[in-house]
Amino acid sequence: QVRLVESGGGLVQAGGSLRLSCAASGRTFGSYAIAWFRQASGREREFVAAISWSVGSSAAYTDSVKGRFTISRDNAKNTVYLQMNSLKPEDTAVYYCAEQVRRGSYNDYTLFGSWGQGTQVTVSS
């Protein structure tokens, strides 16, 4: 099973930027897609962005981050990134990466496995 480790979280002011990394070890990514989810205190885990691992690497985003977040991958480093710009206080959450292990909607987190430990992102107003 692949082991995923997130990093790059921190405290930033509204309007600032952060870049999260999701590094894989144990084996290379071999899933349908890698996705970022987030979970704010007292709220359910929600889909943020995903990138397919096939040729072409198409990306998908939840509406609230479109135009502000960009997901990308580095095959040589077996790492997926989430560049987050124009951050808002409502982006505050623990961010997790996971690999999709069964086909289906990115919004269904039960289709994902190998969850990392998460990285905290806090955006101050």
SVG drawing of the C-alpha trace seen along z (x, -y; Angstrom):
<svg xmlns="http://www.w3.org/2000/svg" viewBox="-20 -40 32 42">
<polyline fill="none" stroke="black" stroke-width="0.4" points="0.0,0.0 1.2,-3.5 2.0,-5.8 1.1,-9.4 2.6,-12.3 1.3,-15.8 3.3,-18.9 3.2,-22.7 0.4,-23.8 0.7,-26.8 -0.8,-30.1 -1.3,-32.7 -3.2,-36.0 -6.3,-36.3 -5.1,-36.8 -1.9,-34.9 -0.7,-31.7 0.5,-28.3 1.7,-25.2 0.8,-21.8 2.7,-18.7 1.6,-15.0 4.5,-12.7 4.1,-9.0 6.3,-6.2 6.1,-2.4 5.1,-2.3 4.4,-4.7 0.9,-6.0 -1.2,-3.5 -4.6,-4.7 -7.3,-6.4 -6.6,-9.8 -5.0,-11.6 -7.2,-14.1 -7.1,-16.7 -9.8,-16.8 -10.3,-19.2 -12.1,-19.0 -12.9,-22.1 -13.6,-21.8 -17.2,-20.5 -17.8,-19.9 -17.7,-16.9 -14.7,-16.1 -15.1,-17.7 -13.5,-17.3 -11.1,-20.1 -9.3,-19.0 -8.1,-15.9 -5.7,-15.0 -5.9,-11.9 -2.8,-9.7 -3.3,-8.8 -1.7,-10.5 -3.1,-14.0 -3.6,-14.4 -7.0,-16.1 -7.8,-18.1 -11.1,-18.7 -11.9,-21.3 -14.8,-22.1 -16.5,-25.3 -15.3,-27.3 -11.6,-27.0 -11.8,-27.2 -9.5,-30.0 -7.6,-30.1 -6.2,-26.6 -4.2,-24.5 -3.4,-20.9 -0.4,-19.4 1.9,-16.4 5.6,-15.6 5.9,-12.0 9.7,-11.9 9.2,-12.8 5.9,-10.9 4.4,-14.0 1.2,-15.9 1.0,-19.6 -1.9,-21.9 -1.0,-25.6 -3.5,-27.7 -3.7,-31.4 -6.0,-34.2 -6.7,-32.2 -9.8,-33.0 -10.6,-32.4 -13.2,-29.8 -10.3,-27.8 -9.2,-27.0 -9.1,-23.2 -7.0,-20.2 -6.0,-19.2 -5.6,-15.5 -4.5,-13.7 -5.6,-10.3 -5.6,-8.0 -8.7,-6.9 -9.1,-3.1 -12.5,-2.7 -14.1,-4.6 -16.8,-7.0 -17.5,-10.6 -14.6,-12.6 -17.1,-13.8 -17.4,-10.4 -14.4,-10.1 -15.2,-6.4 -13.8,-5.7 -10.3,-6.9 -7.7,-5.2 -4.1,-5.6 -5.1,-8.8 -2.2,-10.9 -2.1,-12.3 -3.2,-15.8 -1.7,-19.2 -3.3,-22.2 -4.1,-25.3 -5.2,-28.4 -6.2,-31.6 -6.5,-34.7 -8.8,-37.6"/>
</svg>
